[in-house]
Amino acid sequence: MLKSIALLALCATLAAANLQRIPLYRNPNFQSTPESAAAEAAMVRAKYAFDTVPTTGDNSMGHEPLINFANRIYYGQITIGTPPQEFLVSFDTGSSNLWVPSIKCSACSQTCLNHQKYNASASSTYVANGTGFYMDYSQGGVIGYLSEDTVRVGDIVVENQVFAEILTEVDNSFTQQSYDGILGLGFQSLAVDDVTPVLSNMWSQKLLAQEVFSLYLATDGTSQQGGELILGGSDPSRYQGDLYYVNLSKKNRWQIKMNSVYFGDSTLCKDGCEAVVDTGSSLILMPDGAFKLFMDVFYNSEHLPDMEFVINGSSFTLPANLVNVQKSGSDHWVLGAAFLEGFYTEFDMANERIGFGTLA
């Protein structure tokens, strides 16, 4: 019996040792505003091509109060090229491409001026591609072309990775961001130009033990340390008990169906609501009707209540201090960092499911 227990403990230790841990960081000086939250909601709608639904009252979404001004922009470090060129990227489950600014970017682009730039001529493993690239972000987007090079994420070395070099952006959405680019953790079906995503290449090149990644986000608002992204599995020391899984409701998208959502005495979602789990968003975005109910509770409560999400029959309570919401402008919910900070989350590509656990 003791030998069996020791063997299980050894297996768990070895599994944890094989996980690729990517430290996440955030800008401790960042503060969201109602205007930036409304702009983010518009970007999310464009990213998922949500059908916009009519809203009641003010349609701008820019005049609603933000409940929590916490800093929720998370990013981590990768390198591209040989020798390695360092970049900070947002790991985004809502997209599937990797892009960073190019050394050839426009002198008029504030995004390029304020961030690290990839220099193809300085890399011995660079391979030209040249296919045009455009990623839509609501009012504008990023424009560039495809290239190929070696990408390193933690200790994982991905060869022949196609990514986009950005020359300019249509608006200034990314000018003030602390990260340089975006690394998409979505499925290939969402990839612009049918590029094979970094995570898919990791799997096909046999660099991961499992086609799984997981996320732990720290909630200390004064620290730059923001938690960790784990590639290849999950870390049971980060959560209590078991993970509770829900199958994806839309194939090849990190989208699930929630049973219900409660806030105080109000039911914000009943009889099932579609929700996208989005690591690239900072907020919880909800349909207009749910947002109105939320604000009614907010304005009439002496103390802000916790928010309860029922997913696949399991209840997950988000503490009131983490609640940060805006209108989605669609009939979908988006569960961004404001939600993910409350739980340990596993994204299982192979089985097309997401697991949630109580933080340890």
C-alpha positions in Angstrom: 0.0 0.0 0.0 2.8 2.4 1.0 4.6 1.5 -2.2 1.5 2.4 -4.3 1.1 5.8 -2.5 4.8 6.5 -3.0 4.6 5.6 -6.7 1.5 7.9 -7.2 3.4 10.7 -5.4 6.4 10.2 -7.7 4.2 10.2 -10.8 2.6 13.4 -9.7 6.0 15.0 -9.0 7.3 13.9 -12.4 4.2 15.2 -14.2 4.5 18.6 -12.5 8.2 18.7 -13.4 7.3 18.2 -17.1 4.9 21.2 -17.1 6.1 24.3 -18.9 5.5 27.3 -16.6 5.3 30.7 -18.2 5.3 33.6 -15.6 2.7 36.2 -16.2 3.1 39.9 -15.5 0.9 42.9 -15.4 1.3 46.7 -15.3 0.7 47.7 -11.7 0.0 51.3 -12.8 -2.7 50.4 -15.3 -6.2 51.6 -14.5 -9.2 50.9 -16.7 -11.7 53.6 -17.5 -15.3 53.5 -18.7 -14.2 54.6 -22.1 -11.4 51.9 -22.4 -13.9 49.3 -21.2 -16.4 50.3 -23.9 -13.6 50.1 -26.5 -12.6 46.7 -25.2 -16.2 45.5 -25.5 -16.2 46.6 -29.2 -12.9 44.8 -29.8 -14.3 41.6 -28.3 -17.4 41.8 -30.5 -15.2 42.2 -33.6 -12.8 39.4 -32.5 -15.7 36.9 -32.2 -17.9 38.4 -35.0 -20.8 38.5 -32.5 -24.1 39.7 -33.9 -24.7 43.1 -32.4 -28.2 43.3 -30.7 -30.2 46.4 -30.1 -29.6 48.0 -26.7 -31.8 50.1 -24.5 -31.0 53.6 -23.5 -27.5 54.9 -24.1 -25.9 52.8 -26.8 -22.3 54.1 -26.4 -21.4 51.9 -23.4 -19.0 54.6 -22.5 -20.8 56.2 -19.6 -21.4 53.2 -17.3 -19.3 53.0 -14.1 -16.6 50.4 -13.7 -17.1 48.5 -10.5 -13.4 47.5 -10.1 -10.5 49.5 -11.5 -8.0 46.6 -10.8 -5.2 46.1 -13.2 -6.1 43.1 -15.4 -3.8 43.2 -18.4 -1.7 40.0 -18.2 1.3 39.2 -20.4 4.3 37.0 -20.6 7.7 36.8 -22.4 8.6 34.9 -25.5 11.4 35.1 -28.0 11.5 34.9 -31.8 14.6 34.3 -33.9 18.2 33.2 -33.5 19.7 34.8 -31.5 16.5 35.3 -29.5 14.7 38.6 -29.7 12.5 39.2 -26.6 8.8 40.2 -26.7 6.1 40.6 -24.2 2.8 39.1 -25.5 -0.8 38.8 -24.3 -1.8 35.1 -24.3 -5.2 35.3 -25.9 -7.7 32.4 -26.1 -9.9 34.5 -28.4 -7.5 34.5 -31.3 -5.1 32.0 -32.9 -2.3 34.0 -34.5 1.0 35.3 -33.2 1.9 38.8 -34.2 4.5 41.4 -33.1 5.7 44.8 -34.5 8.2 44.7 -37.3 11.4 46.7 -37.6 9.9 47.9 -40.9 6.8 49.3 -39.2 5.6 52.8 -40.1 7.3 55.7 -38.4 3.8 57.1 -37.9 2.7 54.1 -35.8 2.7 54.9 -32.1 2.3 51.1 -31.4 5.6 50.4 -33.2 7.4 53.4 -31.6 6.5 52.3 -28.1 7.2 48.5 -28.4 9.9 46.0 -29.2 10.3 45.2 -32.9 11.2 42.0 -34.7 14.3 42.3 -37.0 14.3 39.5 -39.6 17.8 40.4 -40.9 19.2 39.8 -37.4 17.9 36.2 -37.3 19.7 33.2 -38.9 16.5 31.1 -38.7 14.3 33.6 -40.5 12.4 32.4 -43.6 10.5 34.8 -45.8 6.8 34.4 -46.5 5.4 37.7 -47.4 1.6 36.9 -47.4 -0.4 40.0 -46.4 -1.9 39.9 -42.9 -4.8 41.9 -41.4 -6.4 41.3 -38.0 -9.7 43.1 -37.3 -10.2 44.9 -34.0 -13.5 46.7 -34.3 -12.7 50.4 -35.2 -9.5 49.2 -36.9 -6.9 46.5 -36.8 -3.3 45.6 -37.3 -1.7 45.3 -40.8 1.5 43.5 -41.8 2.8 40.4 -43.5 3.7 36.8 -42.6 7.1 35.5 -41.8 8.6 32.3 -40.4 11.1 31.8 -37.6 11.9 29.9 -34.4 9.7 30.8 -31.4 10.6 30.1 -27.8 7.9 30.0 -25.1 9.6 29.2 -21.8 11.8 26.2 -22.5 9.8 25.1 -25.5 11.4 25.7 -28.9 9.0 25.8 -31.8 10.6 25.6 -35.2 9.2 27.0 -38.4 6.5 29.0 -36.8 4.6 31.3 -39.1 3.7 34.7 -37.4 2.8 38.2 -38.5 5.1 41.2 -38.6 3.0 44.3 -38.0 3.7 47.4 -40.1 0.9 49.6 -38.8 -2.4 49.7 -37.0 -5.6 51.4 -38.2 -6.3 53.0 -34.8 -4.2 53.3 -31.6 -5.8 50.4 -29.6 -2.4 48.9 -28.6 -0.4 52.1 -28.1 -0.6 52.2 -24.3 -0.5 48.4 -23.7 2.5 47.0 -21.8 2.8 44.1 -24.1 4.3 44.2 -27.6 2.0 41.7 -29.4 -0.5 38.8 -29.1 0.0 35.0 -29.0 -3.3 33.3 -29.8 -4.2 30.2 -27.9 -7.3 29.5 -30.0 -8.1 26.8 -32.5 -6.6 26.8 -36.0 -10.1 27.3 -37.6 -10.0 30.9 -36.2 -6.5 31.6 -37.5 -6.1 34.4 -40.1 -4.6 33.1 -43.3 -5.0 29.5 -42.0 -1.7 29.8 -40.1 -1.0 26.9 -37.8 -1.1 28.3 -34.2 1.9 28.1 -31.9 0.1 25.7 -29.5 -0.8 23.4 -32.4 2.8 23.4 -33.6 4.0 22.5 -30.1 1.7 19.5 -30.2 2.6 18.3 -33.7 6.3 18.7 -32.9 5.8 16.6 -29.8 6.8 19.3 -27.4 3.9 18.9 -25.0 2.8 15.9 -22.9 -0.8 16.8 -23.4 -2.7 19.2 -25.7 -3.7 21.2 -22.6 -2.9 24.5 -21.1 -4.0 26.0 -17.8 -4.1 29.4 -16.1 -3.6 30.8 -12.7 -4.0 34.6 -12.3 -2.9 36.3 -9.2 -5.1 38.9 -7.5 -2.6 41.1 -5.6 -3.3 44.4 -7.3 -0.1 46.0 -6.1 2.3 43.4 -7.6 3.7 43.1 -11.1 3.6 39.3 -10.6 0.5 38.1 -12.3 0.4 34.3 -11.9 1.4 31.7 -14.5 0.4 30.0 -17.8 1.1 26.3 -17.8 1.6 24.4 -21.1 1.1 20.7 -21.3 -1.2 20.2 -18.3 -2.3 21.5 -14.9 -0.8 22.0 -11.5 -3.0 20.4 -8.7 -1.2 22.4 -6.1 -2.9 25.5 -7.4 -6.5 24.2 -6.8 -8.5 22.3 -4.2 -10.2 19.0 -5.0 -11.1 18.3 -8.6 -11.5 20.3 -11.7 -15.1 20.5 -12.9 -15.4 20.2 -16.7 -17.8 21.5 -19.2 -17.8 20.6 -22.9 -17.4 23.4 -25.5 -20.8 24.5 -26.9 -19.3 25.7 -30.1 -16.7 23.5 -31.9 -13.2 25.0 -32.2 -13.9 28.0 -29.9 -13.4 28.3 -26.2 -17.2 28.8 -25.7 -19.4 27.1 -23.2 -23.0 27.2 -22.1 -23.7 28.4 -18.5 -26.8 27.1 -16.7 -27.4 30.4 -14.8 -25.8 33.4 -13.2 -27.0 35.1 -10.0 -26.1 38.5 -8.5 -27.8 39.2 -5.2 -31.5 38.5 -5.6 -31.3 39.0 -9.4 -31.0 36.2 -12.0 -28.7 37.6 -14.8 -28.8 34.4 -16.8 -31.4 31.6 -16.8 -32.2 28.6 -18.9 -28.7 28.7 -20.4 -26.5 31.4 -21.7 -23.5 31.2 -24.2 -20.2 32.5 -22.8 -16.8 32.8 -24.3 -13.8 32.3 -21.9 -11.3 34.9 -23.1 -7.9 35.3 -21.5 -7.3 38.4 -23.8 -10.1 40.4 -22.2 -10.0 42.0 -18.8 -13.7 42.3 -18.1 -16.9 40.2 -17.7 -19.1 41.3 -20.6 -22.8 40.5 -20.5 -25.9 41.2 -22.6 -27.7 44.5 -22.2 -30.6 43.0 -20.2 -28.3 41.3 -17.8 -26.2 44.4 -17.4 -29.3 46.5 -16.5 -30.3 44.0 -13.8 -26.7 44.1 -12.5 -26.7 47.9 -12.3 -30.1 47.8 -10.5 -28.5 45.6 -7.8 -25.4 47.7 -7.8 -27.2 51.0 -7.2 -29.5 49.6 -4.6 -27.1 47.5 -2.5 -25.3 48.8 0.6 -22.7 46.1 0.0 -21.9 44.6 -3.4 -22.9 40.9 -3.4 -20.8 38.0 -4.8 -21.7 36.7 -8.2 -22.6 33.0 -8.6 -22.1 31.1 -11.9 -23.7 27.7 -12.4 -21.8 25.8 -15.1 -22.6 22.2 -16.0 -24.5 21.9 -12.7 -21.5 23.1 -10.6 -21.6 26.4 -8.7 -18.7 28.8 -8.9 -18.8 31.9 -6.7 -16.9 35.0 -7.8 -16.1 37.3 -4.8 -17.5 40.8 -5.1 -14.1 42.5 -5.1 -13.2 40.8 -8.4 -16.5 41.7 -10.2 -15.9 44.1 -13.1 -18.5 44.2 -15.9 -19.5 45.9 -19.1 -22.1 45.4 -21.8 -21.1 43.0 -24.5 -23.4 44.5 -27.1 -24.5 41.0 -28.1 -26.4 38.1 -26.7 -23.2 36.4 -25.5 -21.3 36.6 -22.3 -17.5 37.0 -22.2 -15.6 35.7 -19.2 -12.4 37.6 -19.1 -9.7 38.1 -16.5 -12.2 39.5 -14.0 -13.8 36.0 -13.9 -10.6 34.0 -14.4 -8.9 35.6 -11.4 -11.4 33.8 -9.2 -10.7 30.2 -10.3 -8.1 27.8 -11.7 -8.8 27.2 -15.3 -7.8 24.3 -17.7 -8.2 24.5 -21.4 -8.3 21.0 -22.9 -8.0 21.1 -26.7 -7.9 17.4 -27.3 -11.2 16.8 -25.5 -12.8 20.2 -26.4 -13.6 21.1 -22.8 -12.8 23.6 -20.1 -12.2 22.7 -16.4 -12.7 25.1 -13.5 -11.4 24.6 -10.0 -11.4 26.3 -6.6 -8.1 28.1 -5.9 -5.9 26.6 -3.3 
